[in-house]
């Protein structure tokens, strides 16, 4: 199905009369292809967790490295992609290995999170249903439960 959608896109993209239809076919082909690719990912690569470590770095380092490649004089978009994507992935992987992983070991020096205090039952507030007041349609009364049992707040 993904191959058929890709073929329809290529035909629609290069036929001048069908070119507007290509805009609608490409998202379908790309989405279906991405889901198919993810579902049929090779099992020998699924257990290799090192692939994941460069993915967020690809997002972080992608734009700065693309701009550096453009500043180096590359103007062809395909060559730009062929150079910038591997550079960004390698930079992201190195960023994970050299910066993020070592800083995660510093967590032990952080203060532990505060333990939640138990809520005492004598000072809790609970809503009380009241009749609607004409001048204040959205007003609601609250009563204290416990030692201030009959105190109302308006």
C-alpha positions in Angstrom: 0.0 0.0 0.0 2.8 2.4 0.9 4.5 1.7 -2.4 1.3 2.2 -4.3 0.7 5.6 -2.6 4.3 6.6 -3.4 3.8 5.6 -7.0 0.6 7.7 -7.2 2.5 10.6 -5.7 5.3 10.4 -8.2 2.9 10.1 -11.1 0.8 13.0 -9.8 3.9 15.1 -9.0 5.4 14.8 -12.5 2.1 15.1 -14.5 1.4 18.9 -14.9 -2.3 18.3 -14.8 -2.3 16.2 -11.6 0.3 18.3 -9.7 -2.3 19.8 -7.2 -3.3 16.2 -6.3 0.2 15.5 -5.3 -0.1 17.8 -2.3 -2.8 15.6 -0.9 -1.2 12.2 -1.7 2.2 12.9 -0.2 1.0 13.2 3.4 -1.0 10.0 3.1 2.0 8.1 1.6 4.4 9.5 4.1 2.1 8.7 7.1 1.3 5.2 5.9 5.0 4.6 5.1 6.1 5.7 8.6 3.6 3.5 10.3 4.5 0.5 8.1 8.2 1.1 8.6 7.8 1.3 12.4 5.6 -1.8 12.5 8.0 -3.9 10.4 11.2 -2.6 12.1 13.9 -5.4 11.9 14.1 -7.4 15.2 17.9 -7.4 15.1 17.8 -3.6 15.3 15.0 -3.4 17.9 17.2 -4.6 20.8 19.9 -2.2 20.0 19.1 0.7 22.2 22.0 2.9 21.1 20.0 4.1 18.0 17.7 6.0 20.3 20.3 8.1 21.9 21.0 10.3 18.8 17.3 10.9 18.0 16.7 13.8 20.4 20.1 15.2 19.5 19.1 15.1 15.8 16.3 17.5 16.8 18.5 19.7 18.9 21.6 19.9 16.6 19.8 19.7 13.2 19.1 23.4 12.5 22.5 24.7 13.7 24.4 22.2 11.7 22.3 22.8 8.6 23.1 26.5 8.9 26.8 25.7 9.1 26.6 23.5 6.0 24.8 26.3 4.2 27.5 28.8 5.4 30.1 26.4 3.9 28.5 27.0 0.5 26.2 24.0 0.0 23.1 25.2 -1.8 21.6 21.9 -3.2 18.9 20.7 -0.9 19.6 17.0 -1.4 23.3 17.5 -0.7 22.4 19.7 2.3 20.2 16.9 3.7 22.8 14.2 2.9 25.5 16.2 4.9 23.4 17.7 7.7 21.4 14.6 8.8 24.4 12.3 9.5 26.3 15.2 11.1 23.3 16.1 13.3 22.8 12.5 14.4 26.5 12.1 15.3 26.5 15.4 17.2 23.3 14.2 19.0 24.9 10.9 19.9 28.1 12.5 21.1 26.0 15.1 23.1 24.2 12.2 24.8 27.5 10.3 25.6 29.6 13.3 26.6 27.1 15.7 28.2 23.8 14.2 29.1 24.8 10.8 30.5 27.5 12.2 32.8 25.2 14.9 34.1 22.6 12.3 35.0 25.0 10.8 37.5 24.9 14.2 39.3 21.3 13.6 40.4 22.5 11.9 43.6 23.7 15.4 44.8 20.3 16.9 44.5 18.1 17.3 47.5 15.5 14.5 47.7 11.9 15.5 47.1 10.0 16.6 50.1 7.7 14.0 51.5 4.0 15.0 51.4 2.6 15.9 54.8 -0.5 14.0 56.0 -3.6 16.0 55.8 -5.3 16.6 59.2 -9.0 16.0 59.2 -10.1 18.8 61.5 -9.3 21.7 59.2 -10.3 20.5 55.7 -12.9 22.3 53.7 -15.7 20.6 51.9 -18.2 22.1 49.4 -21.8 22.5 50.6 -24.6 22.6 48.0 -26.6 25.8 48.3 -29.6 27.3 46.5 -28.9 29.7 43.7 -28.8 33.3 44.7 -30.2 35.8 42.1 -27.5 38.4 42.5 -24.6 35.9 42.7 -25.4 33.0 40.3 -22.0 31.3 40.6 -21.4 31.7 44.4 -20.7 28.6 46.5 -20.5 28.4 50.3 -17.8 26.5 52.1 -17.9 25.1 55.6 -15.1 24.0 57.8 -15.4 20.5 59.1 -14.1 19.8 62.6 -13.7 22.3 65.4 -15.1 25.3 63.3 -18.0 23.3 62.2 -20.6 26.0 61.7 -18.4 28.8 60.4 -19.4 29.8 56.9 -17.3 31.8 54.5 -18.9 34.1 51.9 
